[in-house]
Amino acid sequence: MNVGRSLWVVFLVLLLLPVQAALATGQAEMEDQEPVLTMMFSTGGSGRTLANSAERFSEVTGIEVDVLQFPITQVYENQALSLSQGQPEPDVIAVDDVWFDAYRPFLEPLEVSQSVIDRFVPSMIDPFMDVNGEIKGLPVRMGGDVIAYRTDIFEEHGIDLASITTWNDVIEVAEQITDESAGEYGWSQGYAPLPSTLTAYLNFLSSHGGQLVTDDGSRAAFNSPEGVAALETMSTLAQTAGVPGLVNLTYNDQVDAFRNGTAVMGMLWNPRFTAINDPEFPHSGNFGVLPNFPRGEGMSRGVGRVYGWGLAVNQASPDKEAAQQFVEFVSSPEEQLRLAAEWNNSPTVQSVFENPEYLDAVPVAEDMASAMRHSIGRPNHPQYSQIVDILAVHLQRAVTGEVSAAEALADGEEEVNDLLSQ
Amino acid sequence: MKSAITIGRSKESYAYRMILPSIVVLVLVLVVPLFLSAYMSFHSWSLLGQQEREFVGLANYIEVFTSTRILDSLRITLIFVVASVSIEFLLGLGIALILNRPFRGYKAVRVVMLFPMLISPAIIALVWRLILHPTRGILNYILVSLGFQAQVWFDRELALVVLVAIEIWMQTPFIVLMILAGLQSIPQDLMDAAAVDGTNGFQRLTRVILPIIQPVIMVALVFRTMFALRNFPLPWVLTGGGPAGATNVFGIELYRQAFSYYHLGMAGAMSWVLVLITAVMSIMYIRFTYREALS
């Protein structure tokens, strides 16, 4: 009996020895190999652009980056779950500027010099700065809202671009170029889902000199004369010249509306300009961008919003160094220029906007840069997504004409203050 | 020689051992999350931002019944449930009565009837979005071709009506299927006897058919009510709760709490409120169905 047991033990030890040896060898080999980084990114143009950059990074450094593409809401959910659970993957975190506040406790501060920070458009790097001044992300694909229009329709109506400086001018032009019998509408904007409605409103708000919340973030600030004027402008455009069903229009629907000729002017996130100007569609080549972002009455200049993607490093990643290397690579001036010229990426580095190669590839880039000259980022607030869901519903009620702008903002203010006081 | 009792116990123990893995899996995937969600619902439990998990008693439940937005989503859900389930029932009963009579091609019609039920709600929502598109949808194209005005189907007044209509289109086959099964279980001689007694069609329906298939109807209504109460994919893909909150059903609000804000405590409380509403409605159906037996 005892002899039998001893034999079993010896047998098991002999069996385990080669397994242990194989594991040790495997580990040593893995330590010698370059790490494989993982990250998630939004599907579509954004995902394709970043996947291409990852391939190039791999060619240059030998470090592979696995870019998993999901719809944007899934990217947010999956990353939020991984980060909050302290999981090591994904190593690189895709950060939409308004997600930063929720993610920042889980992101690694990046060691970047002031000269690196200075190379970005200031409104594009600011959203990734922590309260203590640490940089926790670098912008890689950010753009601003600009006013896109059909050049042929403007010519037909003899509209002088220089005459459009205020939102009232925009309303006038939008009404002038709307031809319902021809199915052409002078105003379009992505309003669905709810965050898009608030982003749209933020453009009007900042152009009228208003702000979303107070500087300390403790109270709503949008229910002001500026805020009401901003919402009245937004509602007038929608009600007098808006594409039918405007409040249900997603960004993709808006691109379709431009492509098929239903929309002849509208507010558009500038990286989507290439999509509306797609050579496969009949109106390609007939699109332009207003060089000046419109201003509200009494304002000296129009102030739009810039927003988009940055990359950050997961604090729990075992390959933080390689991950930071990748983040710096994608946001470098050379790669930003390449992505802008070859992949129509909206650049985040200032020098790219003046680069002849980029200007050759994207002729309207100069007008876009001019329109975004004074743009600012979206507000960073820990309860931003809840503010969105509350306020956007009231904004839509005003836009559809159900209530007045003043009523909508008063109702929204009450609910938002209720939320912020909790 | 083993006694009959020993053999019986041994068989019983064998049976328990066989179902043990299933019980373990059920406990892990059903019972544990259920109790965990109940535990969370009494806590301030957030995945992002504030990490401390404080016991807050009934605060989350109080918030559910005092938040304007959540109460509004409950109101919209109740309208959605009552409108869709009642119309589905009436339509389903009518169609089942027609399909219960053999006619040329009735088998093919029965199969075709089931098609909407077989398609994923998300796909159905996407297809209907295209059909109802205000400028490029085929429905407006047909309307305009016939001389009518094009409609914005998802404006604030129509969005919920359209949502209910699509739900009815999608789910009526389920009611048809259930009632048809009930109708086919009615003995023919009973129907013959009723006919011999001189009853007309309406009397046969109300006095014979409906009382016999009442338990089947009850099951169908309980299931449909449960599914309609927790509906999420159809309104989410179709309207995202908009415009201006017109189709913001309870399921969407719950999703936002759980996966947009990561307020798991609040989401837990909302889930339990939904469970309670479902339980109350199911009990009401059962009591109504078995009211005579219960009295």
Chai-1 contact restraints between the chains, C-beta under 6 A:
chainA,res_idxA,chainB,res_idxB,connection_type,confidence,min_distance_angstrom,max_distance_angstrom,comment,restraint_id
A,E77,B,F259,contact,1.0,0.0,6.0,A-B,restraint_1
A,A80,B,L48,contact,1.0,0.0,6.0,A-B,restraint_2
A,S84,B,L47,contact,1.0,0.0,6.0,A-B,restraint_3
A,S84,B,L48,contact,1.0,0.0,6.0,A-B,restraint_4
A,A102,B,L48,contact,1.0,0.0,6.0,A-B,restraint_5
A,A192,B,G240,contact,1.0,0.0,6.0,A-B,restraint_6
A,P193,B,G240,contact,1.0,0.0,6.0,A-B,restraint_7
A,P244,B,P134,contact,1.0,0.0,6.0,A-B,restraint_8
A,P244,B,T135,contact,1.0,0.0,6.0,A-B,restraint_9
A,P244,B,V152,contact,1.0,0.0,6.0,A-B,restraint_10
A,G245,B,P134,contact,1.0,0.0,6.0,A-B,restraint_11
A,G245,B,V152,contact,1.0,0.0,6.0,A-B,restraint_12
A,V247,B,P243,contact,1.0,0.0,6.0,A-B,restraint_13
A,N248,B,F154,contact,1.0,0.0,6.0,A-B,restraint_14
A,N248,B,P243,contact,1.0,0.0,6.0,A-B,restraint_15
A,T262,B,T135,contact,1.0,0.0,6.0,A-B,restraint_16
A,P382,B,G49,contact,1.0,0.0,6.0,A-B,restraint_17
A,S385,B,S260,contact,1.0,0.0,6.0,A-B,restraint_18
A,Q386,B,Y261,contact,1.0,0.0,6.0,A-B,restraint_19
A,V393,B,A244,contact,1.0,0.0,6.0,A-B,restraint_20
A,V393,B,G245,contact,1.0,0.0,6.0,A-B,restraint_21
A,Q396,B,P243,contact,1.0,0.0,6.0,A-B,restraint_22
A,Q396,B,A244,contact,1.0,0.0,6.0,A-B,restraint_23
A,R397,B,A244,contact,1.0,0.0,6.0,A-B,restraint_24
A,T400,B,R156,contact,1.0,0.0,6.0,A-B,restraint_25
